[in-house]
Amino acid sequence: MWTLTLPAMTLAATLAATLLAGPAQASPDALLDHELRRLHSSEVVNLQEQLGGAPLLLVNTASRCGFTGQFEGLEALHQRYGDRGLKVAGFSSNDFNQEIDEEGAAEVCFVNFGVTFDMFAPIPVSGDEAHPLFAELARQSQAPGWNFTKYLVDESGRVVEHFPSRVRPESPAVRRAIETLLDGE
C-alpha cells in the first residue's frame, strides 16, 4: 500500500497538472534571449531589446539560393507592415551550402535587394548545432527544411504560423496571417 505524505501529494498534483496542461507556453525570453552580431558588422545586439514585444517574421536566409529573390518580398513586407508593428529579421545561414562569404551576403542583401530590415551574421539553423533561437522555433513548429523558411511569431514569443521556402513572402497566405496577427493585437 502506498502512503503519500502531504508534500508528496502536492508534488504529485503539481506533476499531474503540468502533464495535463501540455507543452509549456512560449516565453519571449526563451526565444529572444540571445546576442547576435549584425550581418557584416562588429555591432552585437540583444535580440530581446531589438525585437522583443513585437510581432515578428523571422527568416533563415542565404545569398546563393533559388529563393534569394525573396529578399525583395521580405523588404516589401517590412515596408508595408512596419508602421503597424511587424518586425522582419533575417538570419544568414550556410546550413544548406547556399551562402557565400559574409561580405558577399551583405552585398546581396543591402546592395542588390536594398534590405533595410534587421539582418544578422551567419548562424546554424538546423540539426544538433542549431542556434538556440532556431532550436526554439523548431520546438514550437518545425526546423527549417531549406533557406527562406519563415516563422510568424506573436509578441509573446509564440510561433503562430510557419511557412516553408516555396511560400513567397508576398503570397496571400503570408499577408493574411500577418494581418490576422496584427489585427488581433
Secondary structure as the mmCIF struct_conf table of DSSP 4:
data_model
#
loop_
_struct_conf.conf_type_id
_struct_conf.id
_struct_conf.beg_label_comp_id
_struct_conf.beg_label_asym_id
_struct_conf.beg_label_seq_id
_struct_conf.end_label_comp_id
_struct_conf.end_label_asym_id
_struct_conf.end_label_seq_id
HELX_RH_AL_P HELX_RH_AL_P1 LEU A 6 ALA A 21
BEND BEND1 PRO A 23 PRO A 23
HELX_LH_PP_P HELX_LH_PP_P1 ALA A 24 ALA A 26
HELX_RH_AL_P HELX_RH_AL_P2 PRO A 28 LEU A 32
STRN STRN1 GLU A 35 ARG A 37
STRN STRN2 ARG A 38 ARG A 38
TURN_TY1_P TURN_TY1_P1 LEU A 39 HIS A 40
BEND BEND2 SER A 41 SER A 42
STRN STRN3 VAL A 44 ASN A 46
HELX_RH_AL_P HELX_RH_AL_P3 LEU A 47 LEU A 51
TURN_TY1_P TURN_TY1_P2 GLY A 52 GLY A 53
BEND BEND3 ALA A 54 ALA A 54
STRN STRN4 LEU A 56 THR A 61
BEND BEND4 SER A 63 CYS A 65
TURN_TY1_P TURN_TY1_P3 GLY A 66 GLY A 69
HELX_RH_AL_P HELX_RH_AL_P4 GLN A 70 TYR A 81
HELX_RH_3T_P HELX_RH_3T_P1 GLY A 82 ARG A 84
TURN_TY1_P TURN_TY1_P4 GLY A 85 GLY A 85
STRN STRN5 LYS A 87 SER A 92
TURN_TY1_P TURN_TY1_P5 ASP A 95 PHE A 96
BEND BEND5 ASN A 97 ASN A 97
HELX_RH_AL_P HELX_RH_AL_P5 GLU A 102 ALA A 106
HELX_RH_PI_P HELX_RH_PI_P1 GLU A 107 ASN A 112
BEND BEND6 PHE A 113 PHE A 113
BEND BEND7 PHE A 117 PHE A 117
STRN STRN6 ASP A 118 PHE A 120
BEND BEND8 SER A 126 GLY A 127
TURN_TY1_P TURN_TY1_P6 ASP A 128 GLU A 129
HELX_RH_AL_P HELX_RH_AL_P6 PRO A 132 GLN A 140
BEND BEND9 SER A 141 SER A 141
BEND BEND10 GLY A 145 TRP A 146
TURN_TY1_P TURN_TY1_P7 ASN A 147 PHE A 148
STRN STRN7 LYS A 150 VAL A 153
TURN_TY1_P TURN_TY1_P8 GLU A 155 SER A 156
BEND BEND11 GLY A 157 GLY A 157
STRN STRN8 VAL A 159 PHE A 163
TURN_TY1_P TURN_TY1_P9 SER A 165 ARG A 166
BEND BEND12 VAL A 167 VAL A 167
TURN_TY1_P TURN_TY1_P10 PRO A 169 GLU A 170
BEND BEND13 SER A 171 SER A 171
HELX_RH_AL_P HELX_RH_AL_P7 PRO A 172 GLY A 184
#
